Amino acid sequence: MAKQFDIDIARVHDEASDTDRTRLLVDRIWPRGIPKADLGHDDWIKDIAPTTELRKWFDHDPDKWREFRNRYLQELADNTDAVDRCLAWCRAGPVTLLFAAKDRDHNQAVVLRDYLKQRLKGSKS
């Protein structure tokens, strides 16, 4: 039976749950107004975030969501070092991907979560 991998997403402003989860910040830019000591994160994998060019083009416009998703998936496919770093955390235990965007449905953490789950599906470890 394939191992189930537990990957959630949460806004950086959400209160951290009491569960023993690894918390990974997946934004390229540190979230405004949050001191580093207050985030309660285990790792900041800024290189996993969309490129600055893609992020600025998308500008959190839901009408651009489908194209943003496709472009970001291509970036992830070409970003093996950062993806492997995320996958290692995911294989070690439950993970929450942290993002700063206000839109919970149209942000890079949604795409990244689905991508990581797909990559882990059928994984032997």
C-alpha positions in Angstrom: 0.0 0.0 0.0 1.3 3.5 -0.9 2.3 5.7 2.0 0.0 8.7 2.5 1.7 12.1 2.7 0.0 14.8 4.7 0.5 18.3 3.1 -1.7 21.2 4.2 -1.5 24.9 3.4 -2.1 27.9 5.6 -1.8 31.6 5.5 1.1 33.0 7.6 -1.5 35.0 9.6 -3.4 31.8 10.6 -2.8 30.6 14.1 -0.5 27.6 14.1 -2.2 24.3 15.0 -1.2 22.3 18.0 -0.3 19.3 15.9 3.3 18.3 15.4 3.8 19.5 11.8 6.7 20.9 9.9 5.9 24.5 8.8 7.6 25.6 5.5 7.4 29.2 4.3 7.1 29.0 0.5 7.1 32.7 -0.4 10.0 34.3 -2.1 9.6 37.5 0.0 9.3 37.5 3.8 5.7 38.3 4.8 5.3 42.0 5.7 4.6 42.7 9.3 5.7 39.4 10.7 9.0 39.2 12.7 11.0 36.1 11.8 10.9 34.9 15.4 7.1 35.0 15.5 6.3 32.9 12.4 7.1 29.6 14.0 8.4 28.1 10.8 10.9 25.2 10.4 12.3 26.3 7.0 12.0 29.1 4.5 12.3 27.6 1.0 12.2 30.9 -1.0 13.6 29.2 -4.1 10.4 27.1 -4.4 8.3 30.2 -5.0 7.4 31.4 -8.4 10.0 33.6 -10.1 9.6 37.3 -9.5 8.6 37.7 -13.1 5.8 35.2 -12.9 4.6 36.5 -9.5 4.4 40.1 -10.8 2.6 38.9 -14.0 0.1 36.9 -12.0 -0.6 39.7 -9.5 -3.1 37.4 -7.8 -5.6 37.9 -10.6 -8.0 34.9 -10.6 -8.6 35.4 -14.3 -4.9 34.5 -14.9 -5.1 31.5 -12.5 -5.0 28.7 -15.2 -2.1 30.2 -17.0 -0.3 31.0 -13.8 -0.7 27.4 -12.6 0.7 26.0 -15.9 3.7 28.4 -15.9 4.5 27.7 -12.2 4.2 23.9 -12.8 6.9 24.3 -15.5 9.1 26.3 -13.1 8.7 23.5 -10.5 9.7 20.9 -13.1 12.9 22.8 -13.8 13.6 23.5 -10.1 14.9 20.2 -8.9 17.0 21.4 -5.9 14.1 23.3 -4.2 11.6 20.6 -5.0 13.8 17.9 -3.6 14.2 20.0 -0.4 10.4 20.2 0.0 10.0 16.5 -0.8 12.5 15.6 1.9 10.5 17.5 4.5 7.3 15.8 3.2 8.7 12.3 3.4 9.8 13.0 7.0 6.3 13.8 8.3 3.2 16.1 8.1 3.9 19.5 6.5 2.1 22.8 6.3 3.1 25.1 3.4 2.8 28.7 4.6 1.9 31.6 2.2 1.1 35.3 2.6 -1.4 35.8 -0.2 -4.9 36.8 0.9 -6.6 34.5 -1.6 -6.6 31.0 -0.2 -7.7 29.4 -3.5 -5.4 31.1 -6.0 -1.8 31.1 -4.7 1.4 29.2 -5.3 1.0 27.0 -2.2 -2.1 25.5 -3.7 -0.2 24.5 -6.9 2.9 23.4 -4.9 0.8 21.2 -2.6 -0.8 19.4 -5.5 2.6 19.1 -7.3 4.3 17.6 -4.2 1.5 15.2 -3.6 1.7 14.1 -7.2 5.4 13.6 -7.0 5.1 11.6 -3.8 2.3 9.4 -5.1 3.7 6.0 -5.6 6.9 7.0 -3.8 8.6 4.0 -2.1 9.7 6.0 0.9 
